[in-house]
Amino acid sequence: MRKVNLWWGLAVLLCMPLISMELMPLADTSEPRYAEIARLMVVSGDWITPWFEPGKPFWGKPVLSFWAQALAFRALGVNEFAARLPSWLCMLATVLVLTVYANTVFGKRVAQWSAIIYSSCVLVYVTSGAVLTDPFLVLGTTLCMSSLMMAGRKQSVFWRYGFFIGVSVGLLAKGPLVLVLVSGPLILWLLPDRNRFSQLKALPWKKGLLLTAIISLPWYILAEIKTPGFLNYFIIGEHFLRYIDPGWQGDLYGTAHQNRYGTIWWFWLQATFPWGLLAIALLLPVFFRKGWRMALKPVPVSSEISYLLVWALFTPLFFTFSGNILWTYVLPCIGAFSVLMAIGWLKWVDRVQSRFASMTGWAAGIVPLVLLLLSLVVHLNPGLLKTERELIHFAERQEVKESVYYVDERPFSARFYSGGKAGLLKMDELSAKLAGSDQPLLLAVPKKRLDMVSPVLLQLLQKRFENKRYVLFERKPLAGRHRLSVTAN
């Protein structure tokens, strides 16, 4: 990739997720769950408490991402693209902050490649077009870490207060976790060299902390007043028990993720693909050439490089002894990794000076092209995903006035695509529902529970639609006959 084309290549790379955002349906569980919470915010007009469903508050995450998604719904309508747009904008803002930081500290070439590497890591690319809270947290942590180094170099109001704005964004996006992810690497970087503490003097701490409190604390106070118990669940449960107890049973909105300790490093390898593998490929010759003992000896590095190292390593180290984790937890460290990778990549390319070294820059296109192709495949075959979009759309085109009922469980995507109209019917209520009226009725029965439906009941139903998880049945009126009494075997 020629130097003159790097910015154009980056622009194309950044815009490619927009295609998938339009093509892909929301698939259970995370995306439609968060999108439905934002939709309920618009419908209810309640901008303080996110609601998991009418009557049940959602205490699992702060409100910033739901605000952004709800505003997008108001501007663009309730659809997949609008739900995902805030995450994409967060990615753009993060790339901008990272690029300016890298350009100021390491120069233009490193800044260009940092942005390209970051944007083409698989986790960044995926989350930039997904309905998640993580892109907001990463914007906050990246702004914090970049601002600390920029404040001493550029005495602008933005960079001097950017650290505190970043903390506020993180607190409203994910909660106190941002304090750990920012303070941890900073402490590790500051302790070995007292001279580094002078970097902290560039920040207006008193006014900055006051600004953070003004931005973030009012919502926490109002949320606790409106739904008492929020702070206890969110602070203690979500920020302590979730990470120290792999099988934590207190999750009100899902299930705990039980993984072996150290799984975060496997997630890191997946999340940074293809650049994580390339980084390992660049490092292995060093180990084999010098030997493991020599390679592992401390190597003098500049203050700027050591800053990136602690920033890149702290997050996976922090989650190494946590079993209740997801691969999205790696996201806050990928920015620093991208800058380090850009520095190493350019040194290797300049040293090798071969056509192969230059062409391997096209590694940036692997993830976008593959995921774009997968998006097209899914668009043509939506049944490949766990989504109820097609079933709900099919049901809405029928003459049945009553909305579809989901038997035994109701997926989030069904709630979102039906505008909250999809009903829920327990398996033991099925007989009574069918016997209670002879009006047309639509029932979505889980395939895994079909064997629990009485053959007598199935005789009253006609199969109309089928997707990955459900079979849609219709019960037609019993014209000219007495209402049938239905009993289950």
HELIX and SHEET records of a PDB file:
HELIX    1   1 LYS A    3  ASN A    5  5                                   3    
HELIX    2   2 LEU A    6  CYS A   15  1                                  10    
HELIX    3   3 PRO A   17  LEU A   23  1                                   7    
HELIX    4   4 SER A   30  SER A   44  1                                  15    
HELIX    5   5 LEU A   64  LEU A   76  1                                  13    
HELIX    6   6 GLU A   80  PHE A  106  1                                  27    
HELIX    7   7 LYS A  108  SER A  120  1                                  13    
HELIX    8   8 VAL A  122  THR A  127  1                                   6    
HELIX    9   9 ASP A  134  ALA A  151  1                                  18    
HELIX   10  10 VAL A  157  ALA A  173  1                                  17    
HELIX   11  11 LEU A  177  LEU A  190  1                                  14    
HELIX   12  12 ARG A  194  ALA A  202  5                                   9    
HELIX   13  13 TRP A  205  LYS A  226  1                                  22    
HELIX   14  14 PHE A  230  LEU A  231  1                                   2    
HELIX   15  15 ASN A  232  LEU A  241  3                                  10    
HELIX   16  16 ARG A  242  ILE A  244  1                                   3    
HELIX   17  17 THR A  263  ALA A  271  1                                   9    
HELIX   18  18 TRP A  275  LYS A  290  1                                  16    
HELIX   19  19 TRP A  292  ALA A  295  1                                   4    
HELIX   20  20 SER A  303  PHE A  318  1                                  16    
HELIX   21  21 TRP A  327  VAL A  330  5                                   4    
HELIX   22  22 LEU A  331  VAL A  352  1                                  22    
HELIX   23  23 ARG A  355  MET A  359  1                                   5    
HELIX   24  24 THR A  360  GLY A  365  5                                   6    
HELIX   25  25 ILE A  366  LEU A  380  1                                  15    
HELIX   26  26 PRO A  382  LEU A  384  5                                   3    
HELIX   27  27 ARG A  389  GLU A  396  1                                   8    
HELIX   28  28 PHE A  412  TYR A  417  1                                   6    
HELIX   29  29 MET A  427  GLU A  429  5                                   3    
HELIX   30  30 LEU A  430  ALA A  435  1                                   6    
HELIX   31  31 LYS A  447  MET A  452  5                                   6    
HELIX   32  32 PRO A  455  LEU A  458  1                                   4    
SHEET    1   A 2 TRP A  51  GLU A  53  0                                        
SHEET    2   A 2 LYS A  56  PRO A  57 -1                                        
SHEET    1   B 5 GLY A 423  LEU A 425  0                                        
SHEET    2   B 5 TYR A 405  VAL A 407  1                                        
SHEET    3   B 5 LEU A 441  PRO A 446  1                                        
SHEET    4   B 5 TYR A 470  ARG A 475 -1                                        
SHEET    5   B 5 GLN A 462  GLU A 466 -1                                        
END                                                                             
